[in-house]
C-alpha cells in the first residue's frame, strides 16, 4: 500500500463541431449535475471551497491525483484515524491520514438509539447526505443504519463525520480537517461519483490485532469486517458489499447501490433551516 501524508490535528470548450441544439443540451447537463446529485451549498461551504481548493489541488498534483476524482474513506477507532483515498490512474491511492479529534463509545458496533456508540461497518454517502448547514461546521451523514444494521435490529440516526471536535456517537474532526474532507467529497460527487464508500473498523484488521481481541464478544462480527478489509488491502479497490444470511458479503457478482443500503436516511432533503443533526 502506498502510505503518504499523515495529518495531525493542528491547532476549453469548443462548439464548432456540434449543432447548436446539441451544444445547448451538453451545457444543460453541466448545469444540472449538482442538482441531480442532491448537493446544496451554503455561504460557508462556498467560502470553504474557494479558500482551500488551490492548496488541495497543489497537494493532489504532487501525488499525481486530481481534485474531483472518486474518493474512499476508511476509519479506524482504536488509533483514531480517518484515511482518505483518491482514485488515481489505475487504483486508489492514500492521500492523507487524519487524526480523529473525538468519537464516543468503545470498540464494537452501535446497537441502539441513545447508546452514544459510534458505528462499525460498510456505509455509502451520496450528495444528499452532505450537510453544508450543519451546526457542527460541515458534516455528512454516514447512512447508519444500513441494511446489515437493520437486519440486526440496530437503531439510531444522524451518525456523522463533522467538525467542531465534539461527539455523541459521531466522528468529530477539527474544522480545518473537516473542510478538506468535505471539499474532496463535494468535488468527487459533483464530478460524477454517485456515492463514496466509508468503511469503519474497530482497528486495523491485522492478524496480530485480531489475535489481541480474540476474546471480545464482537470477534465473529469483526472477522466478517476483516473480509472487506482484506479485499481492499489486496485489490486497492473498495469491494461492493451486500448482506446475505445476516452477514456482509463482498465481490463483483452484485452491484452495490445506495438504495440497497438504506431504508431511510435522515436529512436527505436539505433546507436553509436544517434540522438538528445531533446523533442518537
C-alpha positions in Angstrom: 0.0 0.0 0.0 1.2 3.5 -0.8 1.0 5.3 2.5 1.6 9.0 2.1 0.9 12.0 4.3 -0.4 11.9 7.8 -2.1 15.0 9.0 -2.2 15.6 12.8 -4.6 17.9 14.5 -3.0 21.4 14.3 -4.2 23.8 16.1 -11.8 24.9 -23.4 -14.7 24.5 -24.6 -15.3 24.4 -28.4 -18.8 24.4 -30.1 -17.7 24.3 -33.7 -18.1 20.6 -34.1 -21.7 20.4 -32.8 -25.0 21.8 -33.9 -26.4 24.5 -31.6 -29.1 22.2 -30.2 -26.5 19.6 -29.2 -24.3 22.2 -27.7 -27.1 23.5 -25.6 -28.0 20.0 -24.4 -24.4 19.4 -23.3 -24.4 22.6 -21.4 -27.6 21.8 -19.7 -26.1 18.5 -18.4 -23.2 20.5 -16.9 -25.5 22.9 -15.1 -28.0 20.3 -13.7 -25.4 17.8 -12.4 -25.1 19.4 -8.9 -28.9 19.4 -8.6 -29.1 15.7 -9.7 -26.5 14.9 -7.2 -28.7 16.5 -4.5 -25.9 18.7 -3.3 -26.7 22.1 -1.8 -24.3 24.9 -0.9 -24.2 27.3 1.9 -22.3 30.5 2.3 -19.9 28.6 4.5 -19.4 25.7 2.1 -18.8 28.0 -0.9 -16.3 30.1 1.1 -14.5 26.9 2.2 -14.4 25.5 -1.3 -12.9 28.7 -2.7 -10.4 29.0 0.2 -8.9 25.6 0.2 -9.2 24.4 -3.4 -5.9 25.9 -4.5 -3.9 24.2 -1.8 -5.7 20.9 -2.1 -5.2 20.9 -5.9 -1.5 21.5 -5.4 -1.1 18.7 -2.8 -3.1 16.3 -5.1 -0.9 17.1 -8.1 2.2 16.2 -6.1 0.7 12.8 -5.7 -0.4 12.6 -9.4 -4.0 12.9 -8.3 -6.8 15.3 -9.4 -9.5 17.1 -7.3 -12.9 15.7 -8.3 -11.6 12.1 -8.7 -13.6 9.4 -6.8 -12.8 9.0 -3.1 -12.9 6.3 -0.5 -12.7 6.7 3.3 -11.6 4.3 6.0 -12.0 4.9 9.7 -10.1 3.1 12.5 -11.4 3.7 16.0 -8.6 2.3 18.1 -6.0 4.5 16.5 -8.5 7.4 16.0 -7.6 7.7 12.3 -9.5 8.6 9.2 -7.9 7.8 5.8 -9.0 9.4 2.6 -8.1 7.6 -0.6 -8.3 9.2 -4.1 -8.6 7.2 -7.3 -5.6 7.6 -9.5 -4.9 6.2 -13.0 -5.3 2.5 -12.1 -6.1 2.3 -8.4 -6.9 4.2 -5.2 -4.0 6.0 -3.6 -3.8 7.0 0.0 -3.9 10.8 0.0 -3.9 11.6 3.7 -4.5 10.1 7.1 -6.2 12.5 9.6 -6.4 12.2 13.3 -10.0 12.0 14.6 -10.5 14.7 17.2 -13.2 12.9 19.1 -15.6 9.9 18.9 -17.7 8.4 21.6 -18.2 4.9 22.8 -16.0 1.8 22.8 -14.8 -0.7 20.2 -17.8 -2.5 18.8 -20.8 -1.6 16.7 -23.6 0.9 17.5 -26.6 -1.2 18.6 -29.4 1.2 19.7 -30.5 4.7 19.7 -29.1 6.7 22.6 -26.2 4.4 23.4 -23.7 7.2 22.2 -21.8 4.5 20.4 -20.1 5.1 17.0 -20.9 2.6 14.3 -18.8 0.0 12.6 -19.4 -1.5 9.1 -19.7 -0.5 5.5 -21.6 2.7 4.5 -22.4 4.7 1.4 -22.6 8.5 1.2 -24.4 10.3 -1.7 -24.8 14.0 -2.4 -27.9 14.5 -0.4 -26.1 13.3 2.8 -23.7 16.3 2.7 -24.9 19.0 5.1 -23.5 22.5 4.5 -25.8 23.9 7.1 -24.6 21.7 10.0 -24.3 23.3 13.4 -21.1 21.3 13.6 -19.4 23.4 10.9 -19.7 21.0 8.0 -20.9 17.4 8.0 -22.0 14.3 6.1 -24.4 11.6 7.2 -22.8 8.1 7.2 -26.1 6.4 6.3 -26.4 4.4 9.6 -28.4 2.2 9.9 -27.5 0.3 6.7 -29.1 -2.9 5.5 -26.9 -5.0 7.8 -27.7 -2.9 10.8 -31.5 -3.0 10.2 -31.4 -6.8 9.8 -29.7 -7.0 13.2 -32.3 -4.7 14.8 -29.9 -1.8 15.4 -31.4 1.7 15.7 -30.2 5.3 15.8 -29.9 8.1 13.4 -27.8 11.1 12.3 -24.4 9.5 12.6 -22.0 11.9 11.0 -18.5 12.9 10.2 -18.4 16.5 11.2 -16.4 19.4 12.6 -16.4 21.2 15.9 -14.4 18.4 17.7 -17.3 17.2 19.8 -19.0 13.8 19.5 -22.1 12.0 20.7 -21.8 8.9 18.5 -20.2 10.7 15.5 -16.7 11.0 14.3 -15.7 14.6 15.0 -12.8 16.4 13.3 -11.3 19.8 13.8 -12.8 22.4 11.5 -9.8 22.7 9.2 -9.6 19.0 8.7 -13.4 18.5 8.0 -13.1 21.4 5.5 -10.6 19.3 3.5 -12.6 16.1 3.7 -15.9 17.8 2.8 -14.3 19.6 -0.2 -12.8 16.4 -1.5 -16.2 14.7 -1.1 -18.2 17.5 -2.7 -15.8 17.7 -5.7 -16.0 13.9 -6.3 -19.8 13.8 -6.1 -20.2 16.9 -8.3 -17.8 15.4 -10.8 -20.0 12.3 -11.2 -19.2 9.8 -8.4 -22.7 8.6 -7.5 -21.7 7.9 -3.9 -18.5 7.2 -1.9 -17.9 4.4 0.5 -17.0 4.7 4.1 -15.6 1.6 5.8 -15.4 1.8 9.6 -13.3 -0.7 11.6 -12.6 -1.1 15.3 -8.8 -1.3 14.5 -6.6 -2.2 11.6 -7.6 -5.8 10.9 -4.2 -7.4 11.0 -3.7 -10.9 12.3 -1.9 -9.6 15.4 -4.8 -7.2 16.2 -7.4 -9.9 15.6 -5.5 -12.2 18.0 -5.3 -9.5 20.6 -9.0 -9.1 20.6 -9.9 -12.8 20.2 -11.9 -12.9 23.4 -14.1 -9.9 22.5 -17.8 -10.5 22.3 -17.6 -9.0 18.8 -14.9 -11.2 17.4 -17.2 -13.0 14.9 -18.6 -9.7 13.7 -15.0 -8.4 13.3 -14.0 -11.5 11.4 -16.7 -10.6 8.9 -15.5 -7.0 8.7 -12.0 -8.3 8.1 -13.1 -9.9 4.9 -14.0 -6.5 3.5 -10.7 -5.0 4.9 -8.6 -7.8 3.3 -10.4 -7.3 -0.1 -9.3 -3.7 -0.2 -5.8 -4.4 1.1 -5.3 -6.9 -1.7 -7.0 -5.1 -4.6 -6.8 -1.4 -3.8 -10.4 -1.3 -4.8 -13.3 -1.0 -2.3 -15.5 -4.0 -2.6 -19.1 -4.0 -3.5 -21.0 -5.1 -0.4 -24.3 -6.8 0.2 -25.9 -8.8 3.1 -26.8 -12.4 2.9 -27.8 -14.7 5.8 -27.2 -11.7 8.2 -23.6 -11.4 7.1 -21.7 -8.9 4.9 -20.6 -10.5 1.6 -18.1 -9.0 -0.8 -17.4 -9.4 -4.5 -18.4 -8.5 -8.0 -21.4 -10.7 -8.6 -23.7 -8.0 -7.4 -23.7 -4.2 -7.7 -23.8 -2.1 -4.5 -26.3 0.8 -4.8 -27.4 3.5 -2.4 -30.9 2.1 -2.4 -29.7 -1.3 -1.3 -28.0 0.1 1.8 -30.6 2.5 3.2 -34.2 2.3 4.3 -34.5 5.9 5.4 -31.6 8.3 5.9 -32.4 11.4 7.8 -32.0 14.8 6.1 -31.8 13.7 2.5 -33.6 16.9 1.6 -31.7 19.9 2.8 -33.3 23.2 3.6 -31.8 26.5 4.7 -33.2 25.9 8.1 -31.6 22.5 8.6 -32.9 20.0 11.2 -30.9 19.3 14.3 -28.0 17.0 13.3 -27.2 15.5 16.6 -26.6 11.8 16.7 -28.8 9.4 18.6 
